[in-house]
Amino acid sequence: MDRKLESRTYHLSPNQLNELYRKYGRPGELSPGRPATRKRRRLDAALAALDRKSNSVLMPSDED
């Protein structure tokens, strides 16, 4: 099955783009008006684990 990859470019007017956004939602939305959840939990947990392992991370002292 040799498939030829194609690329298509569409030029939309602002009204056409707004109509598409209203129908399907904006980029980053699951559906119109419903934002997608941010996928930072995994990254935050990984960075926190790296901070705990690293001896070069300076923690603020309780004494001021």
HTML snippet that shows the backbone in 3Dmol.js (N, CA, C, O; Angstrom):
<script src="https://3Dmol.org/build/3Dmol-min.js"></script>
<div id="view" style="width:600px;height:400px;position:relative"></div>
<script>
const pdb = `
ATOM      1  N   MET A   1       0.826  -1.182   0.000  1.00  0.00           N
ATOM      2  CA  MET A   1       0.000   0.000   0.000  1.00  0.00           C
ATOM      3  C   MET A   1       0.871   1.246   0.000  1.00  0.00           C
ATOM      4  O   MET A   1       1.228   1.755   1.063  1.00  0.00           O
ATOM      5  N   ASP A   2       1.196   1.712  -1.114  1.00  0.00           N
ATOM      6  CA  ASP A   2       1.965   2.943  -1.212  1.00  0.00           C
ATOM      7  C   ASP A   2       1.001   4.117  -1.263  1.00  0.00           C
ATOM      8  O   ASP A   2       0.286   4.323  -2.244  1.00  0.00           O
ATOM      9  N   ARG A   3       1.004   4.871  -0.188  1.00  0.00           N
ATOM     10  CA  ARG A   3       0.136   6.046  -0.135  1.00  0.00           C
ATOM     11  C   ARG A   3       0.976   7.283  -0.376  1.00  0.00           C
ATOM     12  O   ARG A   3       2.076   7.417   0.159  1.00  0.00           O
ATOM     13  N   LYS A   4       0.466   8.152  -1.156  1.00  0.00           N
ATOM     14  CA  LYS A   4       1.140   9.413  -1.410  1.00  0.00           C
ATOM     15  C   LYS A   4       0.629  10.430  -0.390  1.00  0.00           C
ATOM     16  O   LYS A   4      -0.572  10.685  -0.303  1.00  0.00           O
ATOM     17  N   LEU A   5       1.544  11.002   0.369  1.00  0.00           N
ATOM     18  CA  LEU A   5       1.156  11.999   1.355  1.00  0.00           C
ATOM     19  C   LEU A   5       0.903  13.324   0.660  1.00  0.00           C
ATOM     20  O   LEU A   5       1.680  13.766  -0.187  1.00  0.00           O
ATOM     21  N   GLU A   6      -0.181  13.932   1.033  1.00  0.00           N
ATOM     22  CA  GLU A   6      -0.540  15.209   0.448  1.00  0.00           C
ATOM     23  C   GLU A   6      -0.662  16.258   1.537  1.00  0.00           C
ATOM     24  O   GLU A   6      -0.989  15.956   2.685  1.00  0.00           O
ATOM     25  N   SER A   7      -0.397  17.466   1.162  1.00  0.00           N
ATOM     26  CA  SER A   7      -0.563  18.592   2.059  1.00  0.00           C
ATOM     27  C   SER A   7      -1.537  19.565   1.413  1.00  0.00           C
ATOM     28  O   SER A   7      -1.435  19.880   0.228  1.00  0.00           O
ATOM     29  N   ARG A   8      -2.472  20.027   2.208  1.00  0.00           N
ATOM     30  CA  ARG A   8      -3.453  20.974   1.682  1.00  0.00           C
ATOM     31  C   ARG A   8      -3.416  22.240   2.517  1.00  0.00           C
ATOM     32  O   ARG A   8      -3.239  22.193   3.734  1.00  0.00           O
ATOM     33  N   THR A   9      -3.581  23.344   1.864  1.00  0.00           N
ATOM     34  CA  THR A   9      -3.610  24.633   2.529  1.00  0.00           C
ATOM     35  C   THR A   9      -4.955  25.284   2.251  1.00  0.00           C
ATOM     36  O   THR A   9      -5.424  25.316   1.114  1.00  0.00           O
ATOM     37  N   TYR A  10      -5.561  25.797   3.298  1.00  0.00           N
ATOM     38  CA  TYR A  10      -6.847  26.468   3.151  1.00  0.00           C
ATOM     39  C   TYR A  10      -6.691  27.917   3.586  1.00  0.00           C
ATOM     40  O   TYR A  10      -6.051  28.207   4.597  1.00  0.00           O
ATOM     41  N   HIS A  11      -7.267  28.804   2.833  1.00  0.00           N
ATOM     42  CA  HIS A  11      -7.275  30.223   3.177  1.00  0.00           C
ATOM     43  C   HIS A  11      -8.708  30.589   3.532  1.00  0.00           C
ATOM     44  O   HIS A  11      -9.590  30.591   2.673  1.00  0.00           O
ATOM     45  N   LEU A  12      -8.932  30.898   4.802  1.00  0.00           N
ATOM     46  CA  LEU A  12     -10.277  31.178   5.283  1.00  0.00           C
ATOM     47  C   LEU A  12     -10.411  32.649   5.643  1.00  0.00           C
ATOM     48  O   LEU A  12      -9.463  33.287   6.102  1.00  0.00           O
ATOM     49  N   SER A  13     -11.593  33.163   5.427  1.00  0.00           N
ATOM     50  CA  SER A  13     -11.878  34.529   5.861  1.00  0.00           C
ATOM     51  C   SER A  13     -12.101  34.496   7.374  1.00  0.00           C
ATOM     52  O   SER A  13     -12.364  33.430   7.931  1.00  0.00           O
ATOM     53  N   PRO A  14     -12.002  35.633   8.040  1.00  0.00           N
ATOM     54  CA  PRO A  14     -12.262  35.647   9.487  1.00  0.00           C
ATOM     55  C   PRO A  14     -13.658  35.121   9.842  1.00  0.00           C
ATOM     56  O   PRO A  14     -13.827  34.468  10.871  1.00  0.00           O
ATOM     57  N   ASN A  15     -14.647  35.399   9.006  1.00  0.00           N
ATOM     58  CA  ASN A  15     -16.002  34.898   9.278  1.00  0.00           C
ATOM     59  C   ASN A  15     -16.056  33.380   9.172  1.00  0.00           C
ATOM     60  O   ASN A  15     -16.700  32.726   9.992  1.00  0.00           O
ATOM     61  N   GLN A  16     -15.390  32.813   8.172  1.00  0.00           N
ATOM     62  CA  GLN A  16     -15.364  31.357   8.025  1.00  0.00           C
ATOM     63  C   GLN A  16     -14.636  30.711   9.197  1.00  0.00           C
ATOM     64  O   GLN A  16     -15.057  29.665   9.693  1.00  0.00           O
ATOM     65  N   LEU A  17     -13.545  31.330   9.641  1.00  0.00           N
ATOM     66  CA  LEU A  17     -12.785  30.803  10.769  1.00  0.00           C
ATOM     67  C   LEU A  17     -13.625  30.844  12.045  1.00  0.00           C
ATOM     68  O   LEU A  17     -13.633  29.881  12.812  1.00  0.00           O
ATOM     69  N   ASN A  18     -14.326  31.941  12.273  1.00  0.00           N
ATOM     70  CA  ASN A  18     -15.196  32.033  13.454  1.00  0.00           C
ATOM     71  C   ASN A  18     -16.314  31.004  13.400  1.00  0.00           C
ATOM     72  O   ASN A  18     -16.705  30.458  14.432  1.00  0.00           O
ATOM     73  N   GLU A  19     -16.830  30.735  12.211  1.00  0.00           N
ATOM     74  CA  GLU A  19     -17.870  29.713  12.061  1.00  0.00           C
ATOM     75  C   GLU A  19     -17.325  28.328  12.417  1.00  0.00           C
ATOM     76  O   GLU A  19     -18.003  27.543  13.079  1.00  0.00           O
ATOM     77  N   LEU A  20     -16.095  28.030  11.977  1.00  0.00           N
ATOM     78  CA  LEU A  20     -15.471  26.749  12.335  1.00  0.00           C
ATOM     79  C   LEU A  20     -15.233  26.655  13.835  1.00  0.00           C
ATOM     80  O   LEU A  20     -15.472  25.608  14.436  1.00  0.00           O
ATOM     81  N   TYR A  21     -14.760  27.751  14.449  1.00  0.00           N
ATOM     82  CA  TYR A  21     -14.539  27.759  15.893  1.00  0.00           C
ATOM     83  C   TYR A  21     -15.851  27.534  16.637  1.00  0.00           C
ATOM     84  O   TYR A  21     -15.889  26.798  17.623  1.00  0.00           O
ATOM     85  N   ARG A  22     -16.921  28.162  16.170  1.00  0.00           N
ATOM     86  CA  ARG A  22     -18.216  28.020  16.828  1.00  0.00           C
ATOM     87  C   ARG A  22     -18.723  26.577  16.716  1.00  0.00           C
ATOM     88  O   ARG A  22     -19.329  26.053  17.650  1.00  0.00           O
ATOM     89  N   LYS A  23     -18.474  25.950  15.583  1.00  0.00           N
ATOM     90  CA  LYS A  23     -18.973  24.590  15.340  1.00  0.00           C
ATOM     91  C   LYS A  23     -18.128  23.521  16.028  1.00  0.00           C
ATOM     92  O   LYS A  23     -18.670  22.593  16.627  1.00  0.00           O
ATOM     93  N   TYR A  24     -16.786  23.647  15.945  1.00  0.00           N
ATOM     94  CA  TYR A  24     -15.885  22.592  16.425  1.00  0.00           C
ATOM     95  C   TYR A  24     -15.052  22.984  17.639  1.00  0.00           C
ATOM     96  O   TYR A  24     -14.433  22.119  18.258  1.00  0.00           O
ATOM     97  N   GLY A  25     -15.019  24.260  17.992  1.00  0.00           N
ATOM     98  CA  GLY A  25     -14.205  24.716  19.110  1.00  0.00           C
ATOM     99  C   GLY A  25     -12.866  25.244  18.637  1.00  0.00           C
ATOM    100  O   GLY A  25     -12.408  24.942  17.535  1.00  0.00           O
ATOM    101  N   ARG A  26     -12.259  26.027  19.482  1.00  0.00           N
ATOM    102  CA  ARG A  26     -10.950  26.608  19.177  1.00  0.00           C
ATOM    103  C   ARG A  26      -9.855  25.591  19.462  1.00  0.00           C
ATOM    104  O   ARG A  26     -10.099  24.602  20.153  1.00  0.00           O
ATOM    105  N   PRO A  27      -8.647  25.820  18.938  1.00  0.00           N
ATOM    106  CA  PRO A  27      -7.538  24.919  19.264  1.00  0.00           C
ATOM    107  C   PRO A  27      -7.328  24.873  20.783  1.00  0.00           C
ATOM    108  O   PRO A  27      -7.341  25.907  21.450  1.00  0.00           O
ATOM    109  N   GLY A  28      -7.137  23.688  21.308  1.00  0.00           N
ATOM    110  CA  GLY A  28      -6.952  23.517  22.744  1.00  0.00           C
ATOM    111  C   GLY A  28      -8.251  23.307  23.504  1.00  0.00           C
ATOM    112  O   GLY A  28      -8.242  23.262  24.734  1.00  0.00           O
ATOM    113  N   GLU A  29      -9.366  23.178  22.800  1.00  0.00           N
ATOM    114  CA  GLU A  29     -10.641  22.905  23.444  1.00  0.00           C
ATOM    115  C   GLU A  29     -11.101  21.500  23.078  1.00  0.00           C
ATOM    116  O   GLU A  29     -10.891  21.039  21.956  1.00  0.00           O
ATOM    117  N   LEU A  30     -11.732  20.821  24.040  1.00  0.00           N
ATOM    118  CA  LEU A  30     -12.294  19.502  23.755  1.00  0.00           C
ATOM    119  C   LEU A  30     -13.547  19.629  22.908  1.00  0.00           C
ATOM    120  O   LEU A  30     -13.780  18.829  22.002  1.00  0.00           O
ATOM    121  N   SER A  31     -14.341  20.625  23.205  1.00  0.00           N
ATOM    122  CA  SER A  31     -15.543  20.942  22.444  1.00  0.00           C
ATOM    123  C   SER A  31     -15.744  22.448  22.575  1.00  0.00           C
ATOM    124  O   SER A  31     -15.088  23.079  23.404  1.00  0.00           O
ATOM    125  N   PRO A  32     -16.625  23.033  21.788  1.00  0.00           N
ATOM    126  CA  PRO A  32     -16.787  24.489  21.864  1.00  0.00           C
ATOM    127  C   PRO A  32     -17.076  24.966  23.286  1.00  0.00           C
ATOM    128  O   PRO A  32     -18.039  24.529  23.916  1.00  0.00           O
ATOM    129  N   GLY A  33     -16.234  25.860  23.778  1.00  0.00           N
ATOM    130  CA  GLY A  33     -16.407  26.420  25.108  1.00  0.00           C
ATOM    131  C   GLY A  33     -15.925  25.544  26.243  1.00  0.00           C
ATOM    132  O   GLY A  33     -16.080  25.923  27.404  1.00  0.00           O
ATOM    133  N   ARG A  34     -15.346  24.391  25.960  1.00  0.00           N
ATOM    134  CA  ARG A  34     -14.871  23.472  27.009  1.00  0.00           C
ATOM    135  C   ARG A  34     -13.370  23.267  26.853  1.00  0.00           C
ATOM    136  O   ARG A  34     -12.940  22.442  26.046  1.00  0.00           O
ATOM    137  N   PRO A  35     -12.560  24.014  27.618  1.00  0.00           N
ATOM    138  CA  PRO A  35     -11.108  23.904  27.468  1.00  0.00           C
ATOM    139  C   PRO A  35     -10.590  22.522  27.853  1.00  0.00           C
ATOM    140  O   PRO A  35     -11.148  21.852  28.722  1.00  0.00           O
ATOM    141  N   ALA A  36      -9.528  22.117  27.198  1.00  0.00           N
ATOM    142  CA  ALA A  36      -8.879  20.846  27.521  1.00  0.00           C
ATOM    143  C   ALA A  36      -8.107  21.004  28.823  1.00  0.00           C
ATOM    144  O   ALA A  36      -7.647  22.097  29.154  1.00  0.00           O
ATOM    145  N   THR A  37      -7.969  19.908  29.556  1.00  0.00           N
ATOM    146  CA  THR A  37      -7.192  19.960  30.791  1.00  0.00           C
ATOM    147  C   THR A  37      -5.722  20.078  30.437  1.00  0.00           C
ATOM    148  O   THR A  37      -5.264  19.552  29.422  1.00  0.00           O
ATOM    149  N   ARG A  38      -5.007  20.765  31.276  1.00  0.00           N
ATOM    150  CA  ARG A  38      -3.573  20.910  31.043  1.00  0.00           C
ATOM    151  C   ARG A  38      -2.875  19.657  31.533  1.00  0.00           C
ATOM    152  O   ARG A  38      -3.235  19.105  32.573  1.00  0.00           O
ATOM    153  N   LYS A  39      -1.894  19.215  30.800  1.00  0.00           N
ATOM    154  CA  LYS A  39      -1.193  17.977  31.137  1.00  0.00           C
ATOM    155  C   LYS A  39       0.129  18.294  31.826  1.00  0.00           C
ATOM    156  O   LYS A  39       1.193  17.860  31.383  1.00  0.00           O
ATOM    157  N   ARG A  40       0.049  19.057  32.913  1.00  0.00           N
ATOM    158  CA  ARG A  40       1.261  19.448  33.614  1.00  0.00           C
ATOM    159  C   ARG A  40       1.518  18.594  34.848  1.00  0.00           C
ATOM    160  O   ARG A  40       2.616  18.633  35.402  1.00  0.00           O
ATOM    161  N   ARG A  41       0.546  17.837  35.282  1.00  0.00           N
ATOM    162  CA  ARG A  41       0.725  17.084  36.527  1.00  0.00           C
ATOM    163  C   ARG A  41       1.925  16.157  36.460  1.00  0.00           C
ATOM    164  O   ARG A  41       2.717  16.081  37.399  1.00  0.00           O
ATOM    165  N   ARG A  42       2.052  15.452  35.343  1.00  0.00           N
ATOM    166  CA  ARG A  42       3.172  14.522  35.189  1.00  0.00           C
ATOM    167  C   ARG A  42       4.500  15.269  35.181  1.00  0.00           C
ATOM    168  O   ARG A  42       5.461  14.829  35.813  1.00  0.00           O
ATOM    169  N   LEU A  43       4.565  16.393  34.475  1.00  0.00           N
ATOM    170  CA  LEU A  43       5.790  17.179  34.403  1.00  0.00           C
ATOM    171  C   LEU A  43       6.142  17.741  35.771  1.00  0.00           C
ATOM    172  O   LEU A  43       7.302  17.687  36.178  1.00  0.00           O
ATOM    173  N   ASP A  44       5.160  18.279  36.488  1.00  0.00           N
ATOM    174  CA  ASP A  44       5.419  18.824  37.813  1.00  0.00           C
ATOM    175  C   ASP A  44       5.926  17.743  38.763  1.00  0.00           C
ATOM    176  O   ASP A  44       6.835  17.995  39.554  1.00  0.00           O
ATOM    177  N   ALA A  45       5.356  16.556  38.696  1.00  0.00           N
ATOM    178  CA  ALA A  45       5.791  15.460  39.565  1.00  0.00           C
ATOM    179  C   ALA A  45       7.214  15.037  39.217  1.00  0.00           C
ATOM    180  O   ALA A  45       8.008  14.748  40.112  1.00  0.00           O
ATOM    181  N   ALA A  46       7.543  14.999  37.932  1.00  0.00           N
ATOM    182  CA  ALA A  46       8.892  14.607  37.510  1.00  0.00           C
ATOM    183  C   ALA A  46       9.914  15.644  37.955  1.00  0.00           C
ATOM    184  O   ALA A  46      10.997  15.286  38.418  1.00  0.00           O
ATOM    185  N   LEU A  47       9.583  16.922  37.821  1.00  0.00           N
ATOM    186  CA  LEU A  47      10.511  17.969  38.252  1.00  0.00           C
ATOM    187  C   LEU A  47      10.696  17.953  39.763  1.00  0.00           C
ATOM    188  O   LEU A  47      11.805  18.169  40.252  1.00  0.00           O
ATOM    189  N   ALA A  48       9.633  17.702  40.502  1.00  0.00           N
ATOM    190  CA  ALA A  48       9.740  17.622  41.955  1.00  0.00           C
ATOM    191  C   ALA A  48      10.627  16.447  42.358  1.00  0.00           C
ATOM    192  O   ALA A  48      11.422  16.563  43.290  1.00  0.00           O
ATOM    193  N   ALA A  49      10.496  15.320  41.665  1.00  0.00           N
ATOM    194  CA  ALA A  49      11.333  14.154  41.962  1.00  0.00           C
ATOM    195  C   ALA A  49      12.795  14.457  41.669  1.00  0.00           C
ATOM    196  O   ALA A  49      13.675  14.051  42.428  1.00  0.00           O
ATOM    197  N   LEU A  50      13.063  15.165  40.579  1.00  0.00           N
ATOM    198  CA  LEU A  50      14.443  15.537  40.261  1.00  0.00           C
ATOM    199  C   LEU A  50      15.011  16.469  41.318  1.00  0.00           C
ATOM    200  O   LEU A  50      16.179  16.352  41.689  1.00  0.00           O
ATOM    201  N   ASP A  51      14.195  17.388  41.803  1.00  0.00           N
ATOM    202  CA  ASP A  51      14.653  18.305  42.847  1.00  0.00           C
ATOM    203  C   ASP A  51      14.999  17.550  44.125  1.00  0.00           C
ATOM    204  O   ASP A  51      15.963  17.896  44.809  1.00  0.00           O
ATOM    205  N   ARG A  52      14.218  16.522  44.452  1.00  0.00           N
ATOM    206  CA  ARG A  52      14.501  15.753  45.669  1.00  0.00           C
ATOM    207  C   ARG A  52      15.784  14.947  45.530  1.00  0.00           C
ATOM    208  O   ARG A  52      16.493  14.741  46.515  1.00  0.00           O
ATOM    209  N   LYS A  53      16.094  14.483  44.309  1.00  0.00           N
ATOM    210  CA  LYS A  53      17.291  13.670  44.094  1.00  0.00           C
ATOM    211  C   LYS A  53      18.553  14.508  44.028  1.00  0.00           C
ATOM    212  O   LYS A  53      19.626  14.044  44.415  1.00  0.00           O
ATOM    213  N   SER A  54      18.441  15.724  43.547  1.00  0.00           N
ATOM    214  CA  SER A  54      19.615  16.550  43.291  1.00  0.00           C
ATOM    215  C   SER A  54      20.137  17.178  44.581  1.00  0.00           C
ATOM    216  O   SER A  54      19.372  17.749  45.358  1.00  0.00           O
ATOM    217  N   ASN A  55      21.442  17.066  44.800  1.00  0.00           N
ATOM    218  CA  ASN A  55      22.070  17.696  45.957  1.00  0.00           C
ATOM    219  C   ASN A  55      22.420  19.150  45.682  1.00  0.00           C
ATOM    220  O   ASN A  55      22.735  19.896  46.609  1.00  0.00           O
ATOM    221  N   SER A  56      22.370  19.556  44.433  1.00  0.00           N
ATOM    222  CA  SER A  56      22.762  20.919  44.085  1.00  0.00           C
ATOM    223  C   SER A  56      21.615  21.915  44.204  1.00  0.00           C
ATOM    224  O   SER A  56      21.810  23.111  43.990  1.00  0.00           O
ATOM    225  N   VAL A  57      20.427  21.437  44.543  1.00  0.00           N
ATOM    226  CA  VAL A  57      19.290  22.342  44.686  1.00  0.00           C
ATOM    227  C   VAL A  57      19.358  22.972  46.064  1.00  0.00           C
ATOM    228  O   VAL A  57      19.433  22.269  47.072  1.00  0.00           O
ATOM    229  N   LEU A  58      19.331  24.285  46.110  1.00  0.00           N
ATOM    230  CA  LEU A  58      19.393  25.003  47.378  1.00  0.00           C
ATOM    231  C   LEU A  58      17.982  25.249  47.890  1.00  0.00           C
ATOM    232  O   LEU A  58      17.144  25.809  47.183  1.00  0.00           O
ATOM    233  N   MET A  59      17.729  24.832  49.104  1.00  0.00           N
ATOM    234  CA  MET A  59      16.429  25.052  49.718  1.00  0.00           C
ATOM    235  C   MET A  59      16.529  26.269  50.626  1.00  0.00           C
ATOM    236  O   MET A  59      17.548  26.450  51.291  1.00  0.00           O
ATOM    237  N   PRO A  60      15.504  27.101  50.670  1.00  0.00           N
ATOM    238  CA  PRO A  60      15.556  28.267  51.558  1.00  0.00           C
ATOM    239  C   PRO A  60      15.553  27.811  53.010  1.00  0.00           C
ATOM    240  O   PRO A  60      14.847  26.872  53.377  1.00  0.00           O
ATOM    241  N   SER A  61      16.338  28.476  53.818  1.00  0.00           N
ATOM    242  CA  SER A  61      16.404  28.102  55.230  1.00  0.00           C
ATOM    243  C   SER A  61      15.262  28.778  55.980  1.00  0.00           C
ATOM    244  O   SER A  61      14.724  29.791  55.534  1.00  0.00           O
ATOM    245  N   ASP A  62      14.904  28.207  57.113  1.00  0.00           N
ATOM    246  CA  ASP A  62      13.823  28.768  57.923  1.00  0.00           C
ATOM    247  C   ASP A  62      14.282  29.996  58.691  1.00  0.00           C
ATOM    248  O   ASP A  62      13.459  30.800  59.130  1.00  0.00           O
ATOM    249  N   GLU A  63      15.585  30.144  58.853  1.00  0.00           N
ATOM    250  CA  GLU A  63      16.125  31.281  59.597  1.00  0.00           C
ATOM    251  C   GLU A  63      16.255  32.481  58.680  1.00  0.00           C
ATOM    252  O   GLU A  63      16.840  32.387  57.601  1.00  0.00           O
ATOM    253  N   ASP A  64      15.711  33.604  59.108  1.00  0.00           N
ATOM    254  CA  ASP A  64      15.828  34.839  58.318  1.00  0.00           C
ATOM    255  C   ASP A  64      16.628  35.868  59.042  1.00  0.00           C
ATOM    256  O   ASP A  64      16.828  36.968  58.528  1.00  0.00           O
TER     257      ASP A  64
END
`;
const viewer = $3Dmol.createViewer("view");
viewer.addModel(pdb, "pdb");
viewer.setStyle({}, {cartoon: {color: "spectrum"}});
viewer.zoomTo();
viewer.render();
</script>
